[in-house]
Amino acid sequence: MSGSKSSPASSPGSDSVAAAAPKMGADHGHADRDQVLGLTVHGLPEPGSALAESEQAARRTRVGRWKMLMVLLVCAAPVVVSYFTYYVIRPEGRRNFGELIHPQRPVPLAQAVDLAGGAVPLDSLKGQWLLVSVGGGACDQVCQQRLYFQRQLREGMGREKDRMDWVWLINDAQPVSEVLSAGLKQATVLRVAPEVLSGWLMPAAGQAMEDHIYVVDPMGNWMMRFPAPMTMDTAPKAKRDLERLLRASSSWDKEGREPAGR
């Protein structure tokens, strides 16, 4: 009858397939778990690797610091050598005419005023060798003679003169005459408070600050004082000192100042 044929008998292999299906699913689940565990385990750092990386980073830091120190030493070497040569070795067994200042005195962080009334930072004078004199604005005959020697000493440096400025620092409020101003076109003229000057420059025993011509290096350090008074006989000796200073510093000092902000 047709009803007896509606449920066909199962084939001999169907039971084995059905029985195997759950087993395969179970095996697949175990494989997934094993794979996840395997990825998790292999993703962990090897024992000691973090310590090794830390040591490598510390080693790189030390190497970087040594390289930075070497760069600084290379940059400073010309300055150190030139000063060592001038102050310690002193070739030719010479004696300086000017008195070397120990310790050197840096330019003060103070404001000066130019002849037009404008404020000028005193440390803006850095970057050039300076021949400095001090005096009142009235500037008598002795003062004018000193300014003359400053100008002549600078001109005597020949092609190296652009590495040196001559500077007149006025220590009072007295006006400068038009006649004198006309002869100061190439000079740097600034008014500076007496207390600021006394904290930077100092005369020899028995002399006044206004009696000397002072030498300041390009780093703003007062480093030499010429004996007073400067005369036609002593000026050549001062010139030789200046030539030696410029020659000793030629490897690191060039004419002109660095532009502001550099």
C-alpha positions in Angstrom: 0.0 0.0 0.0 1.0 3.5 -0.6 0.9 4.3 3.1 3.4 1.6 4.0 5.9 3.1 1.6 5.8 6.7 2.9 8.7 6.0 5.4 11.5 4.3 3.6 13.9 2.3 5.5 17.2 3.8 6.5 20.2 2.9 4.4 22.9 0.9 6.1 25.4 3.8 6.0 23.1 6.6 7.3 23.4 5.7 10.9 27.2 5.7 10.8 27.2 9.2 9.2 24.8 10.5 11.8 26.8 9.1 14.6 30.0 10.5 13.2 28.6 14.1 12.8 28.6 15.0 16.6 32.1 13.5 16.9 33.4 15.7 14.1 31.9 18.7 15.6 33.5 18.0 18.9 36.9 17.4 17.3 36.5 20.8 15.5 35.7 22.6 18.7 38.8 21.1 20.4 40.9 22.2 17.4 39.6 25.8 17.7 40.4 25.9 21.4 43.9 24.5 20.7 44.5 27.1 18.0 43.4 30.0 20.3 45.5 28.7 23.2 48.4 28.2 20.8 48.2 31.8 19.6 47.9 33.1 23.1 50.9 31.2 24.3 53.1 32.1 21.3 52.1 35.8 21.6 53.7 36.2 25.0 57.3 37.6 25.2 60.1 35.3 25.6 61.6 35.2 29.2 64.2 37.9 29.6 63.4 39.7 26.3 61.9 42.8 28.1 65.1 43.1 30.2 67.2 42.8 27.1 65.3 45.5 25.3 65.6 47.8 28.4 69.3 47.2 28.4 69.6 48.0 24.7 67.6 51.3 25.2 69.8 52.3 28.1 72.9 51.5 25.9 71.5 53.6 23.1 70.9 56.5 25.6 74.5 56.3 26.9 75.9 56.3 23.3 73.8 59.3 22.4 75.0 61.2 25.4 78.6 60.5 24.6 78.1 61.6 21.0 76.5 64.9 22.2 79.5 65.4 24.6 81.9 64.8 21.7 80.1 67.4 19.5 80.3 70.0 22.3 84.0 69.3 22.8 84.7 69.6 19.1 82.8 73.0 19.0 84.6 74.3 22.0 88.1 73.0 21.1 89.2 76.0 19.0 88.3 78.5 21.7 90.0 76.4 24.4 93.1 75.9 22.3 93.4 79.6 21.4 93.1 80.8 25.0 95.5 78.0 26.2 98.0 79.1 23.6 97.7 82.8 24.5 97.6 82.5 28.3 99.7 79.4 29.0 102.1 78.5 26.2 102.8 82.1 25.1 105.0 81.4 22.1 108.2 83.4 21.6 108.6 83.8 25.4 106.9 87.1 25.1 105.6 89.4 27.8 102.3 91.2 27.3 102.0 95.0 27.4 98.4 94.7 28.6 97.5 93.3 31.9 95.6 90.0 31.7 92.5 89.9 33.9 91.9 86.9 36.1 89.2 86.0 36.5 87.6 87.5 33.5 84.5 89.6 34.0 81.4 89.0 31.8 79.5 92.0 30.4 76.6 92.9 32.8 73.0 92.2 31.9 72.1 95.9 32.0 70.5 98.5 29.7 72.6 101.3 28.1 71.3 104.3 26.2 72.6 105.5 22.8 73.1 109.1 21.9 69.6 109.2 20.3 68.0 108.1 23.6 67.2 104.6 22.6 67.7 101.7 25.0 70.4 99.2 24.1 71.2 96.0 26.0 74.8 96.1 27.0 75.3 92.5 26.2 74.4 93.2 22.6 78.1 94.2 22.3 79.0 90.5 22.3 80.3 89.0 19.0 83.2 91.3 18.4 86.5 92.2 20.0 86.1 95.5 21.8 88.4 98.4 22.6 86.6 100.2 25.4 87.1 103.5 27.1 85.1 105.3 29.8 84.5 109.0 30.2 82.2 111.9 30.8 80.2 113.4 27.9 82.1 116.7 28.1 85.3 114.7 27.1 88.3 116.9 27.8 91.6 116.8 25.8 92.9 113.7 27.6 89.6 111.9 26.8 89.8 112.9 23.2 93.4 111.6 23.0 92.2 108.3 24.3 89.5 108.0 21.7 92.1 108.8 19.1 94.2 105.9 20.2 91.2 103.6 20.2 90.5 104.5 16.6 94.1 104.2 15.5 94.6 100.8 17.2 91.6 99.5 15.4 92.7 100.8 12.0 96.1 99.3 12.7 94.6 95.8 12.5 94.4 96.2 8.7 92.1 93.7 7.1 91.3 92.2 10.5 89.9 95.5 11.8 86.3 94.5 11.1 86.6 91.9 13.9 87.0 94.7 16.4 84.8 97.7 17.5 85.9 100.7 19.4 83.5 101.6 22.2 83.1 104.8 24.3 81.0 104.3 27.4 79.8 107.6 28.8 79.3 107.5 32.6 77.3 110.8 33.1 74.5 112.8 31.6 76.6 115.5 30.0 75.9 116.2 26.3 78.4 115.3 23.6 79.5 118.2 21.4 78.6 118.2 17.7 82.3 118.5 16.8 83.2 115.4 18.8 80.1 113.5 17.6 81.3 114.0 14.0 84.5 112.1 14.8 82.6 109.2 16.4 80.8 107.9 13.3 82.6 104.6 13.4 82.5 104.2 17.1 79.8 102.7 19.4 78.8 105.3 21.9 76.6 104.4 24.9 75.6 105.9 28.2 76.0 103.5 31.1 75.3 104.0 34.8 78.5 104.3 36.8 77.4 101.5 39.2 77.0 99.1 36.2 80.5 100.0 34.9 82.1 99.6 38.3 80.7 96.1 38.5 82.4 95.2 35.2 85.6 97.2 34.7 88.2 98.1 37.2 91.2 100.4 37.0 94.7 99.6 38.2 95.7 100.7 41.7 96.1 104.4 41.9 94.3 105.0 38.6 90.8 106.1 37.7 88.5 104.0 35.5 88.6 106.7 32.8 92.4 106.4 32.5 92.6 103.0 30.7 91.7 101.4 27.5 90.1 98.0 28.1 89.9 94.9 25.9 86.8 92.7 25.8 86.6 89.4 23.9 83.8 88.3 21.6 82.1 86.4 24.4 81.7 89.7 26.4 84.4 89.0 28.9 86.7 91.8 30.0 90.1 90.1 29.7 92.8 92.8 29.4 93.6 96.3 30.6 96.3 98.5 28.9 98.5 100.6 31.3 97.6 104.3 31.5 98.2 106.6 30.0 98.4 105.4 26.4 101.1 107.3 24.5 102.7 107.3 21.1 105.5 105.2 22.6 103.2 102.6 24.2 100.6 102.4 21.5 102.8 100.0 19.3 103.0 97.6 22.2 99.3 97.6 22.6 99.0 97.0 18.9 101.1 93.9 19.1 99.0 92.5 21.9 95.8 93.0 19.8 97.4 91.4 16.8 98.3 88.3 18.9 94.7 88.1 20.2 93.2 88.3 16.8 95.6 85.7 15.4 95.0 83.3 18.3 91.3 83.6 17.9 91.2 83.5 14.1 89.9 79.8 14.0 86.7 80.6 15.8 86.0 84.3 15.6 84.9 85.9 12.4 84.0 89.5 11.6 80.5 90.7 12.4 77.9 89.6 14.8 75.4 86.8 14.5 72.0 88.0 13.5 69.6 88.3 16.5 67.7 85.2 17.3 70.3 82.7 16.0 
